[in-house]
Amino acid sequence: MRWTSIVAIYLLFWALSVFLVLPFGVRTHEEAGAERVPGQADSAPHGYSFGKLVLRTTIVAAVLFGLYYANYVNGWITPADMDYLGTVKD
């Protein structure tokens, strides 16, 4: 696999991982015991930390990409294994 493919696939895993980790660790103003700004939604987060989000996303993406790459090298799951309709020919 070329290094450009590795970077592109990792970035795809990173973009997916953002949506996976985004809801974790979020607290509303009510849960944090802080006052809301007038007009603010009840579900608005209190104390958003972009750095934590990037760190968590990078870790999750690295683990997922590591599993993907290990499967690519070792061939644990191939397209033929996923062919439930019998359309892939070896």
C-alpha positions, 0 to 999 in steps of 0.5 A, spaced: 500 500 500 502 506 498 503 512 503 498 516 500 493 511 500 495 510 508 494 517 509 487 518 505 484 512 509 487 514 515 484 521 514 477 517 512 477 514 519 479 520 523 473 524 520 468 518 522 471 518 529 470 525 530 462 523 529 463 517 534 467 521 540 463 527 539 457 526 544 462 523 549 464 527 555 459 533 553 455 536 559 449 541 559 449 547 563 444 544 568 449 538 569 455 543 570 451 547 575 452 553 571 447 559 568 444 559 561 445 564 557 438 567 555 435 564 548 440 558 549 438 551 547 437 546 553 441 541 550 447 546 549 454 544 551 458 547 557 465 548 556 467 545 549 474 543 549 476 542 542 483 539 544 480 533 548 476 532 541 482 532 537 486 527 542 480 522 543 479 522 535 486 521 533 486 515 538 480 512 536 482 513 528 489 510 530 486 504 533 481 503 527 486 504 522 491 499 525 485 494 525 484 495 518 491 495 516 492 489 520 486 486 516 489 488 509 496 485 511 494 478 514 487 478 509 483 476 515 476 478 512 476 478 504 471 481 499 469 473 498 468 473 505 463 478 505 459 476 499 453 473 501 449 473 494 455 469 491 457 474 486 464 475 487 469 470 483 476 469 486 
